[in-house]
Amino acid sequence: MWQRAMLFLIVALQGFCLLQAQETESSLWLSEIMDKVEQTDMSVEEAELIIQKLHLLIANPIDLNQALESDLRELPFLSDFQIRQFIAYIHRLPNGLSSIWDLKLIPGWDPHTLDLVRPFVIVVPKLQRQTFSGLLQQKGSSMLKIGFRQPLPVEDKQSDYLGSSSAWRFKAAHRIGNRLSAGLVGDLDPGEPFDIRRFGGFDHYSAHLMLSDFGKLRKLVLGDFRLSLGYGLVCNQSIGFLSSRSDRIGRGLVHSFSASENSYQRGIAISLGSKQLFLTLAASRTGLDAREELHSDGKKIIQSFKYSGLHRNKVELDTRHNVNMRSFIGNLHYADTQVECGFLTNIYDWGGSALLRPPGRNRPEKWKNPTLLANSSFYYRYSPGSGRLSVYGEAALDRFGSVAFLQAMSYIAANNGQYSCLLRHFGKEYWAYFGRSSTHFTGIGNEQGLLLSMAEEIGRFRVFSEIDLYRTLVPRYRRKENSSGYRLRLELSPVKSSVFNTKFRASFLRERKGQSNLGLSSVFVYNPEGENWNACLEGRYLHGSKKIEREQVRYKHSYAVGIRANCSFFDNSLRFCLGGILFHSEVGRLFFSERQIELMPQFTGVHGKGGRCYLWGELRIGRAFRLQLKAEHNRVRQTPTDTKAQSAITLSLSYTRNSVL
């Protein structure tokens, strides 16, 4: 339930601050993200990062006539097949695309895909390649945003916190198309001290300078960046739809423009070469929060990493960036219309400190408290002929000789039906710090598995089914035994929208000596033609059990039924939503939009626990300034005796203009 409430807040803060002309397209991709969170295929944190990234793309859309493959991978809606077909198609056009509607001629780019990508792309007539000085003379988009959050009532500070209860954040950036970007982010969380001498004021800073597409220089990033290479066995720092099951090759080198204090590298990264063959090199030195202990032999041992990014009291400050992780990455990549492959190596250490065990895992038997680790891999994809059949995979090796590999095959039929098979194996000792791919873990998990999936149109419905068989080779963290099991999923949705639409979803998870979960949900939507309202009926049934150590915890059968209605007036400038008991929540939402002001109050009630109220508003002053206000009041009981209300007010002022450097 908290995931749905948090997602409504994210949408309230970001989703409704778009221009009115973009409301139809924005609601579509926001709906896709909300579905992923509700299906637990994506965490709320992942959804928030994706929404932030996509809003930046709305303000600075991708020029398709100058887009590199890495630029297209910024869009999580596109598959590898669609990206390859686009690259092959545009290479045959000497003058590039003339209109965004030319995308309909590309295999795999169906109307649904076009509706998803339209807010994030533009088509500019192809011009002669410019020099760097000529690029600087072009108009770009400059942005400055300052945010402030204050809990109510105002308290001086908690007993052991060194800072006030308020939070501050600023973002400044200048961007020229896809080719130049410079940005600076500062972040100060509640309770953190504003210390100019020690930290330069804010607790966390992030800065970058990015140049792209200058002859043999494909991309250069100075400052903070992310790398996603291959299929994630060695290096995957990206966030995307269904990231744990994605068959997409990583996005490559991208700059980082986020206040998050995790999942980035700080240093220099460069990509050189042609469109077919290029080399990526990166060197970074990133401060990590960690808890260390001094061993009897004088060696520092890292006991655990701390990922919250909070430094509010002396204990948290003692772990602030006390470990300097150094990483050196090299990647040689080749790609044409049928073959894509590459070699990848990552060498990293923690400034002489040793690692007690891999994060989130039990200590492997042969783990020797290493101070230096390395991972290497070879990845490939072969798509003969039209590219509808693809065979792809990756094989990786770590410093101690442990092996991990993925091997998969996918087929896209002429009617866009999709079939795939993925086999995975991760050795008992294999581990990669930046690895993230294809397991039931957020990071690399030591398991074997087989995933089969199908998406096909049967009659008037589109059917998606999936079965995932797996078993772990080492016990998961805080478990004493290995586990094995299977997961089944089935989804039904109409091919074409009509007055009555329905969607059915079923999932079943079973683990040996572990847990079992059964979930059923259905949605019925009534959209009368020519009317400005619709109604939605949703239902869910859940049953499951979970084993924790020696205790078997059984969940009772539970169900929820909800009715929701949406209505709009005055050319969609005024909309409201009223909900029944929908998954133990009562939702009421009103949205008002005019040229200079937007306002949205919202109430979300949690059955038996209280409620949350939000008031969000935006005032546009001219074309450059935007003032955002959010007031919230939470009265949610976490325990039967906890009735403490929490309130806060957030102010954000942003300034955006098109200018020449």
ABEGO torsion letter per residue (X at the ends): XAAAAAAAAAAAAAAAABBAAAAAAAAAAAAAAAAAAAAGABBAAAAAAAAAAAAAAAABBBBAAABBAAAAAABAABBAAAAAAAAAAAAABAAEBABAAAAAABBGBBAAAAAAAAAABBBBBBBBBBBAAAAAABBBBBBBBBBBBBBOBBBAEBAABABBABBBBBBBBBBBEAABBBBBBBBBBBGBBBBAAAAGGBABBBBBBBBBGBEABABBBBEBBBBBBEAGAABBABBBBGAAABABBBAEBBBBBBABABGBBBEBBBBBEBAABBBBBBBBBBBBBBBBBBBAAGBBBBABBBAAGBBABAAAAAABGABBBBBBBBBBBBBBAABBBBBBBBBBBAGGBBBABBBGBBBBAABAGBABBBBBBBBBBBBBEAGABBBBEBBBBBAAGBBBBBBBBBBBBAAGBBBBBBBBBBBAABBBAABBBGBABABBBBBBBBBBBBBBBBEABBBBBBBBBBBBABBBBGBABBBBEBBBBBBBBBABBBABBBBBBBBBBBBBGBBBBBBBBBBBBBBBBGBABBBBBBBBBBBBBBBBEABBBBBBBBBBBBBBBBBBBGGGABBBBBBBBBGGBBBBBBBBBBAABBBBBBBBBBBGAEBBBBBBBBBBBEAABBBBBBBBBBBBBABAABABBBBBBBBBBBBBBBBBX
